[in-house]
Amino acid sequence: MRSRKKVVILGANFAGIACARRLSSHFEVTVIDASGYFEFLPNIHELLSGVKSADVLRLPRRRLVETPGHTFVCETATAVDTQARCVELESGQRFDFDACVVAVGGVNNTLGVRGAEQFSLPFKSVEDCVVIAQRLRDLLTSGKKTSVVIIGAGLEGVEALGEILRGYRNHPRLAVHVVESGEQILPGRDPRLGDDIQQHCADFPVTFHLGESVAALAKTRVKLASGRSLPSDVTLWTAGAKPSPLLFSSGLAPTASAWAAVTPTLQSCVAPTVFVIGDAAALPDRVSKQAYHALDMGAHAAGNVRRFLAGVPLKPFSRGLELGLIALGDVDTYLTVGQRIFAGPSLAAAKELVFQANMARLDPPLGASPAIALGQRYWRGLHRLALPALRPAALRNNLSGLRVIAG
Ligand SMILES: Cc1cc2nc3c(=O)[nH]c(=O)nc-3n(C[C@H](O)[C@H](O)[C@H](O)COP(=O)(O)OP(=O)(O)OC[C@H]3O[C@@H](n4cnc5c(N)ncnc54)[C@H](O)[C@@H]3O)c2cc1C
C-alpha cells in the first residue's frame, strides 16, 4: 500500500481549522496549535459585559481536528524548515511534511511604547477578555471613581467600548477615554461611521482623543505624545497586531515586522511547499485581516494542497465581498457591505446569527457533546442578544430606525 502524503497545519483557529476540515483522511494530516481551544475572536468583546461567557466562545480543538480523521498536537511550533520540509516544536519533536499550511495569525503589537507590556491589558484572546472583565467588575463594584483608557479606536477598540457601555454606562463614577492616533474613529473606514459612533457617545461618559499617540504607560496614567496625561485604572491595548515571530525565523518573511508574502495560489513566495493563509498571509492584492477571509483562505488552501500533491495546476484565491458587522454594545450595530453602511440596534441579531451559524458549521452537532454545546450556545444567544434586539417594542423602534449611513 502506498503511504499517505503528509500535510502539517500550523495554527488551528479560523484559517487552519477551515483547511483541516476540507482535507480528507486520504492524507496524513497533523494539526498543531499552542492551545487546546478554538476561539471565536470576533465576539470576545461580549465577555466584557457578561452577555457571553468563555465556554460559549470556545470549541475543543481535538474534537474539531479528529472528527475528519486527523491528528491534533497541542504544542508551540518554533520553526518551519522549508529546505528539510519539517516543522519543529518547542519539545524538540519534528514533523516531516509534503505540504505545510501556516495559519498562525498575528500577535499583540504594543508598538514599542514604554510601559505598554507591563501596564496595559491585551485584547487578543478569550483569556485576555476574561481578565479585563474581572478587572472592570472589581473596580466598578468597589464604588470608587474608575477611569478606563482604551488605546486604539479600530474595530476592537470600538467593540470593547460598546460592551463597557452595555455593562456599565449608568455607573455614576465611570469615565472612559479612547485614544486613537488617526484623525477618526475606525481609521481607514468611511468617516461617517466614526462620526455616528461619536454622536451616540455624546450621551455617555466617553471622551475621544483623536490624532493623539501614546508616549508611555505607567501604572495609573497614560502619557500622550502631546504632553497630556490621562488617569487610568485599567488600560486596554487594542492598537493592532504584528506578525508571529515564526514567520521571520522560518524565512517566510523578510523582516520581523513583515507578514509572509504569498502568491495568488496562497503558496509562500520563498517555498512552494508551504501555504500561508489567514492573517499571517500578505497577498499580492491586499485582503483585510478578517475571520471570514481566513475561513475562505483555509477552504481554498485545502483545494490547492490537494492539487499540489496531485501535481495538477493550482487555482488563484479570489477574495469575497468586504463585509462587516460592528457592534457598539446594545447602543447600535453597523453593517458594512463594500461601501454601503447601515445601522440599527436590531442588526445585533444578525451579528449573533453569524456567530451561531459559524460555530455550528465548525462543530456540527453530529454527536452528544457538540449537540449539547450548540443547544446551550443557541439558548444563551437567543435570550441575551437576539431576542432583546427583536422583541416587539425594540423592533418598532429599531427597524423603523434602521438607518442608511452610506448608500
Ligand atoms: C478582538 C477581535 C475582534 C475581531 N472582530 C472581527 C470581526 O468582527 N469580524 C471579522 O471577520 N474578524 C474579526 N477579527 C479578526 C479575526 O479574528 C481574524 O482575522 C482571524 O482570527 C484570523 O484567523 P487566523 O486563523 O488567520 O488566525 P488566528 O485566529 O489568530 O489563529 C492563529 C492560531 O495559531 C496559533 N499559533 C500561533 N502561533 C503558533 C505557534 N508558533 N505554534 C502553534 N500554534 C500557533 C494560535 O494559538 C491561534 O490558535 C477580530 C479579531 C480580534 C482580536
The ligand as an SDF file (V2000), in Angstrom:
LIG
                    3D

 53 58  0  0  0  0  0  0  0  0999 V2000
  -10.9660   41.4170   19.3420 C   0  0  0  0  0  0  0  0  0  0  0  0
  -11.0590   40.9920   17.9120 C   0  0  0  0  0  0  0  0  0  0  0  0
  -12.2420   41.2630   17.1980 C   0  0  0  0  0  0  0  0  0  0  0  0
  -12.3420   40.8870   15.8770 C   0  0  0  0  0  0  0  0  0  0  0  0
  -13.5330   41.1070   15.2170 N   0  0  0  0  0  0  0  0  0  0  0  0
  -13.6950   40.6280   13.9570 C   0  0  0  0  0  0  0  0  0  0  0  0
  -14.9620   40.7460   13.2910 C   0  0  0  0  0  0  0  0  0  0  0  0
  -15.9110   41.3290   13.8180 O   0  0  0  0  0  0  0  0  0  0  0  0
  -15.0760   40.1910   12.0590 N   0  0  0  0  0  0  0  0  0  0  0  0
  -14.0550   39.5190   11.4620 C   0  0  0  0  0  0  0  0  0  0  0  0
  -14.2400   38.9830   10.3650 O   0  0  0  0  0  0  0  0  0  0  0  0
  -12.8430   39.4060   12.0590 N   0  0  0  0  0  0  0  0  0  0  0  0
  -12.6440   39.9470   13.2920 C   0  0  0  0  0  0  0  0  0  0  0  0
  -11.4220   39.8400   13.9040 N   0  0  0  0  0  0  0  0  0  0  0  0
  -10.2890   39.3040   13.1440 C   0  0  0  0  0  0  0  0  0  0  0  0
  -10.2880   37.7950   13.1170 C   0  0  0  0  0  0  0  0  0  0  0  0
  -10.4440   37.2850   14.4170 O   0  0  0  0  0  0  0  0  0  0  0  0
   -9.0020   37.3170   12.4840 C   0  0  0  0  0  0  0  0  0  0  0  0
   -8.9390   37.8230   11.1650 O   0  0  0  0  0  0  0  0  0  0  0  0
   -8.9420   35.7940   12.4670 C   0  0  0  0  0  0  0  0  0  0  0  0
   -8.9020   35.3020   13.7820 O   0  0  0  0  0  0  0  0  0  0  0  0
   -7.7180   35.3190   11.6810 C   0  0  0  0  0  0  0  0  0  0  0  0
   -7.7260   33.9340   11.6810 O   0  0  0  0  0  0  0  0  0  0  0  0
   -6.3760   33.0930   11.5740 P   0  0  0  0  0  0  0  0  0  0  0  0
   -6.7900   31.6770   11.6150 O   0  0  0  0  0  0  0  0  0  0  0  0
   -5.5540   33.5940   10.4550 O   0  0  0  0  0  0  0  0  0  0  0  0
   -5.5430   33.4910   12.8880 O   0  0  0  0  0  0  0  0  0  0  0  0
   -5.9240   33.3580   14.4110 P   0  0  0  0  0  0  0  0  0  0  0  0
   -7.3820   33.3120   14.5960 O   0  0  0  0  0  0  0  0  0  0  0  0
   -5.1730   34.4290   15.1140 O   0  0  0  0  0  0  0  0  0  0  0  0
   -5.3240   31.9420   14.8330 O   0  0  0  0  0  0  0  0  0  0  0  0
   -3.9630   31.6700   14.8690 C   0  0  0  0  0  0  0  0  0  0  0  0
   -3.7640   30.3690   15.6260 C   0  0  0  0  0  0  0  0  0  0  0  0
   -2.3920   29.9910   15.5230 O   0  0  0  0  0  0  0  0  0  0  0  0
   -1.9390   29.5230   16.7590 C   0  0  0  0  0  0  0  0  0  0  0  0
   -0.4950   29.7410   16.8020 N   0  0  0  0  0  0  0  0  0  0  0  0
    0.1590   30.9170   16.6680 C   0  0  0  0  0  0  0  0  0  0  0  0
    1.4920   30.7230   16.7140 N   0  0  0  0  0  0  0  0  0  0  0  0
    1.6730   29.3980   16.8920 C   0  0  0  0  0  0  0  0  0  0  0  0
    2.8370   28.5790   17.0300 C   0  0  0  0  0  0  0  0  0  0  0  0
    4.0580   29.0960   16.9600 N   0  0  0  0  0  0  0  0  0  0  0  0
    2.6560   27.2630   17.2330 N   0  0  0  0  0  0  0  0  0  0  0  0
    1.4120   26.7300   17.2930 C   0  0  0  0  0  0  0  0  0  0  0  0
    0.2980   27.4550   17.1620 N   0  0  0  0  0  0  0  0  0  0  0  0
    0.4230   28.7620   16.9610 C   0  0  0  0  0  0  0  0  0  0  0  0
   -2.7020   30.3520   17.7850 C   0  0  0  0  0  0  0  0  0  0  0  0
   -2.7640   29.6710   19.0350 O   0  0  0  0  0  0  0  0  0  0  0  0
   -4.0530   30.5010   17.1240 C   0  0  0  0  0  0  0  0  0  0  0  0
   -4.9280   29.4820   17.5110 O   0  0  0  0  0  0  0  0  0  0  0  0
  -11.2770   40.2220   15.2360 C   0  0  0  0  0  0  0  0  0  0  0  0
  -10.1100   39.9530   15.9500 C   0  0  0  0  0  0  0  0  0  0  0  0
   -9.9870   40.3300   17.2790 C   0  0  0  0  0  0  0  0  0  0  0  0
   -8.7190   40.0170   18.0330 C   0  0  0  0  0  0  0  0  0  0  0  0
  1  2  1  0
  2  3  1  0
  2 52  2  0
  3  4  2  0
  4  5  1  0
  4 50  1  0
  5  6  2  0
  6  7  1  0
  6 13  1  0
  7  8  2  0
  7  9  1  0
  9 10  1  0
 10 11  2  0
 10 12  1  0
 12 13  2  0
 13 14  1  0
 14 15  1  0
 14 50  1  0
 15 16  1  0
 16 17  1  0
 16 18  1  0
 18 19  1  0
 18 20  1  0
 20 21  1  0
 20 22  1  0
 22 23  1  0
 23 24  1  0
 24 25  2  0
 24 26  1  0
 24 27  1  0
 27 28  1  0
 28 29  2  0
 28 30  1  0
 28 31  1  0
 31 32  1  0
 32 33  1  0
 33 34  1  0
 33 48  1  0
 34 35  1  0
 35 36  1  0
 35 46  1  0
 36 37  1  0
 36 45  1  0
 37 38  2  0
 38 39  1  0
 39 40  1  0
 39 45  2  0
 40 41  1  0
 40 42  2  0
 42 43  1  0
 43 44  2  0
 44 45  1  0
 46 47  1  0
 46 48  1  0
 48 49  1  0
 50 51  2  0
 51 52  1  0
 52 53  1  0
M  END
$$$$
